[in-house]
């Protein structure tokens, strides 16, 4: 670590570490500048309104919370993951005029990496001249060294930042309440191992993790099934150990632009993202995420920001560069396979690339006043991008992965789970609010000849059989991660995320109902399945679904004869459904036919009747 005074009158400090961890493993720790600033003793910050158009291209006007009311304009972070990031801060008051930071991770040939952290600081007054050697020469190096060594130890074993633990603080009486709540969870059938892990997490994890608990991330960290951990989190919310919160995510930065605690009914889907300075509607299947936090009666957790725009705040962004007018910059990148989008904050449109084996290894990207040139569609994993800003204005170039994190529990997914609907049946949207749930598999069932059943055995016995049939459907649907949305008479509407789950659930239900125990009367269940995009809405104070594909699914059930399933051609073509249909352990027969549906009089639908292979069904075109 050294300091000198370069010709531009700024003081220069350089710190270096030889890391055990590889650059890819260490990057999520050190590039999380929110965590890094917290761990190195930086004061929390708050965002101030920009002045005179300052907040362009990701610039932010920030200030420290008391006791240091220092205000500064922060230039946008620039980075190339997982190797380098930097930022410039220009102070309006306080002992410094400016502070520039550059962190560089360089892989070593034999493994591990070298981390170099450089700072350039310009004093404003005599206090700044005197304070720099103490703050940046003595205090900061010790704090950074402790944080870096802690991160390296965890990253070297390829663990996630969630493994970092901190001394915990519980409110008075919390230990006793946690014991009672744990007993309640165990009495409800929760896994004792998972309960113990959750209690330990609440006690030991730091506030940055606990303020935004993601069940799937916890499950991956613990090496446990994701669905089990999600259901435990929901059960823990019911007993008061956790609270859940719905977060509306910006489609660009994917940060939480709005947070609603407790109920969907408090959420609005027309939102402003201050980071991206855009208004948007949360109408996609990824727009709303369900996260959890400890209940304040156990451990109060405050969402505090120590840095608002570092690389790990937007981990899907792999490159961010600020290009002055006319500048050309060469970037050497190593990208994962998948789809990427290049955009700026000032130019219309964007450019999309597929990273694949056959992609080009070098390409020039010209930013022009009318958009993007040229149109290259495929890049190699190791690629050189030549960025050229041919516009008269500076441009903030952003290269981002299009795939969303699979560790997020979206509202679109959780609403299809029976456990959620059982525990939180009161959850619903505001009147008039709606959001897309993406591709949803919809099931409609009905009992065949239920009217005759009531007439032949009487109302009370028939009602008992119908009620038992609902229990069978509930169990088989829940076993396939589906949920019953509503019942209408003897009919059921249910939803699943995958078509094959609906088929398996109906195969099981039809078999159980056709072969009842103790000589009970067998029942024949009609079923129909369709899949496609739909939206979530509130109908009759209940979370429901609406759209053309729901209407199509509702009209297919009448073609079922009982002990068979009617599926749309879209469902039939699903790869998992095809695999199931050709599974010799449970041979099924698929017979095509065409039909017209009420309300779709100008269209013929290609449908399939699915029945056991040994069951002969006479088919005819139905109108």
Secondary structure as the mmCIF struct_conf table of DSSP 4:
data_model
#
loop_
_struct_conf.conf_type_id
_struct_conf.id
_struct_conf.beg_label_comp_id
_struct_conf.beg_label_asym_id
_struct_conf.beg_label_seq_id
_struct_conf.end_label_comp_id
_struct_conf.end_label_asym_id
_struct_conf.end_label_seq_id
STRN STRN1 UNK A 2 UNK A 5
TURN_TY1_P TURN_TY1_P1 UNK A 7 UNK A 8
BEND BEND1 UNK A 9 UNK A 9
STRN STRN2 UNK A 11 UNK A 19
BEND BEND2 UNK A 20 UNK A 21
HELX_RH_AL_P HELX_RH_AL_P1 UNK A 23 UNK A 30
TURN_TY1_P TURN_TY1_P2 UNK A 31 UNK A 31
HELX_RH_AL_P HELX_RH_AL_P2 UNK A 33 UNK A 39
TURN_TY1_P TURN_TY1_P3 UNK A 40 UNK A 41
HELX_LH_PP_P HELX_LH_PP_P1 UNK A 42 UNK A 44
STRN STRN3 UNK A 45 UNK A 48
BEND BEND3 UNK A 51 UNK A 51
TURN_TY1_P TURN_TY1_P4 UNK A 52 UNK A 53
TURN_TY1_P TURN_TY1_P5 UNK A 57 UNK A 58
STRN STRN4 UNK A 60 UNK A 64
HELX_LH_PP_P HELX_LH_PP_P2 UNK A 65 UNK A 65
TURN_TY1_P TURN_TY1_P6 UNK A 66 UNK A 67
STRN STRN5 UNK A 71 UNK A 74
HELX_LH_PP_P HELX_LH_PP_P3 UNK A 75 UNK A 77
STRN STRN6 UNK A 78 UNK A 80
TURN_TY1_P TURN_TY1_P7 UNK A 81 UNK A 83
STRN STRN7 UNK A 84 UNK A 91
BEND BEND4 UNK A 92 UNK A 95
STRN STRN8 UNK A 96 UNK A 107
TURN_TY1_P TURN_TY1_P8 UNK A 109 UNK A 110
BEND BEND5 UNK A 111 UNK A 112
STRN STRN9 UNK A 113 UNK A 123
BEND BEND6 UNK A 124 UNK A 125
HELX_RH_AL_P HELX_RH_AL_P3 UNK A 126 UNK A 134
HELX_RH_PI_P HELX_RH_PI_P1 UNK A 135 UNK A 139
HELX_RH_AL_P HELX_RH_AL_P4 UNK A 140 UNK A 155
TURN_TY1_P TURN_TY1_P9 UNK A 156 UNK A 158
HELX_RH_3T_P HELX_RH_3T_P1 UNK A 161 UNK A 163
STRN STRN10 UNK A 165 UNK A 165
TURN_TY1_P TURN_TY1_P10 UNK A 172 UNK A 173
HELX_RH_AL_P HELX_RH_AL_P5 UNK A 174 UNK A 187
TURN_TY1_P TURN_TY1_P11 UNK A 188 UNK A 189
HELX_RH_AL_P HELX_RH_AL_P6 UNK A 192 UNK A 204
STRN STRN11 UNK A 205 UNK A 205
HELX_RH_AL_P HELX_RH_AL_P7 UNK A 207 UNK A 210
TURN_TY1_P TURN_TY1_P12 UNK A 211 UNK A 212
STRN STRN12 UNK A 213 UNK A 213
HELX_RH_AL_P HELX_RH_AL_P8 UNK A 215 UNK A 222
TURN_TY1_P TURN_TY1_P13 UNK A 223 UNK A 223
HELX_RH_AL_P HELX_RH_AL_P9 UNK A 226 UNK A 238
TURN_TY1_P TURN_TY1_P14 UNK A 239 UNK A 240
BEND BEND7 UNK A 241 UNK A 241
STRN STRN13 UNK A 242 UNK A 249
HELX_LH_PP_P HELX_LH_PP_P4 UNK A 250 UNK A 250
TURN_TY1_P TURN_TY1_P15 UNK A 251 UNK A 253
STRN STRN14 UNK A 256 UNK A 261
BEND BEND8 UNK A 262 UNK A 262
HELX_RH_3T_P HELX_RH_3T_P2 UNK A 264 UNK A 266
BEND BEND9 UNK A 269 UNK A 269
STRN STRN15 UNK A 270 UNK A 273
TURN_TY1_P TURN_TY1_P16 UNK A 274 UNK A 277
STRN STRN16 UNK A 278 UNK A 281
BEND BEND10 UNK A 284 UNK A 284
TURN_TY1_P TURN_TY1_P17 UNK A 285 UNK A 286
BEND BEND11 UNK A 287 UNK A 287
STRN STRN17 UNK A 288 UNK A 294
TURN_TY1_P TURN_TY1_P18 UNK A 296 UNK A 298
BEND BEND12 UNK A 306 UNK A 306
BEND BEND13 UNK A 308 UNK A 309
HELX_RH_3T_P HELX_RH_3T_P3 UNK A 311 UNK A 314
TURN_TY1_P TURN_TY1_P19 UNK A 315 UNK A 316
STRN STRN18 UNK A 317 UNK A 323
TURN_TY1_P TURN_TY1_P20 UNK A 325 UNK A 326
STRN STRN19 UNK A 328 UNK A 334
BEND BEND14 UNK A 337 UNK A 337
STRN STRN20 UNK A 338 UNK A 344
BEND BEND15 UNK A 345 UNK A 349
STRN STRN21 UNK A 351 UNK A 368
TURN_TY1_P TURN_TY1_P21 UNK A 369 UNK A 370
STRN STRN22 UNK A 371 UNK A 373
STRN STRN23 UNK A 378 UNK A 389
BEND BEND16 UNK A 391 UNK A 393
STRN STRN24 UNK A 395 UNK A 401
BEND BEND17 UNK A 403 UNK A 403
HELX_LH_PP_P HELX_LH_PP_P5 UNK A 404 UNK A 405
TURN_TY1_P TURN_TY1_P22 UNK A 406 UNK A 407
STRN STRN25 UNK A 410 UNK A 410
HELX_RH_AL_P HELX_RH_AL_P10 UNK A 411 UNK A 414
TURN_TY1_P TURN_TY1_P23 UNK A 415 UNK A 416
HELX_RH_AL_P HELX_RH_AL_P11 UNK A 418 UNK A 423
TURN_TY1_P TURN_TY1_P24 UNK A 425 UNK A 426
HELX_LH_PP_P HELX_LH_PP_P6 UNK A 429 UNK A 430
TURN_TY1_P TURN_TY1_P25 UNK A 431 UNK A 432
STRN STRN26 UNK A 435 UNK A 447
TURN_TY1_P TURN_TY1_P26 UNK A 448 UNK A 449
HELX_RH_AL_P HELX_RH_AL_P12 UNK A 450 UNK A 457
HELX_RH_AL_P HELX_RH_AL_P13 UNK A 459 UNK A 479
TURN_TY1_P TURN_TY1_P27 UNK A 480 UNK A 481
STRN STRN27 UNK A 483 UNK A 488
TURN_TY1_P TURN_TY1_P28 UNK A 489 UNK A 490
STRN STRN28 UNK A 491 UNK A 496
BEND BEND18 UNK A 497 UNK A 498
HELX_RH_AL_P HELX_RH_AL_P14 UNK A 499 UNK A 514
BEND BEND19 UNK A 515 UNK A 515
BEND BEND20 UNK A 517 UNK A 517
TURN_TY1_P TURN_TY1_P29 UNK A 518 UNK A 519
HELX_LH_PP_P HELX_LH_PP_P7 UNK A 520 UNK A 522
STRN STRN29 UNK A 525 UNK A 539
TURN_TY1_P TURN_TY1_P30 UNK A 540 UNK A 541
STRN STRN30 UNK A 542 UNK A 546
BEND BEND21 UNK A 547 UNK A 547
HELX_RH_AL_P HELX_RH_AL_P15 UNK A 548 UNK A 556
HELX_RH_3T_P HELX_RH_3T_P4 UNK A 557 UNK A 559
BEND BEND22 UNK A 562 UNK A 563
STRN STRN31 UNK A 564 UNK A 568
HELX_RH_AL_P HELX_RH_AL_P16 UNK A 569 UNK A 572
TURN_TY1_P TURN_TY1_P31 UNK A 573 UNK A 573
HELX_RH_AL_P HELX_RH_AL_P17 UNK A 575 UNK A 581
TURN_TY1_P TURN_TY1_P32 UNK A 582 UNK A 582
HELX_RH_3T_P HELX_RH_3T_P5 UNK A 584 UNK A 586
STRN STRN32 UNK A 588 UNK A 597
TURN_TY1_P TURN_TY1_P33 UNK A 598 UNK A 599
STRN STRN33 UNK A 600 UNK A 612
TURN_TY1_P TURN_TY1_P34 UNK A 613 UNK A 614
STRN STRN34 UNK A 622 UNK A 622
#
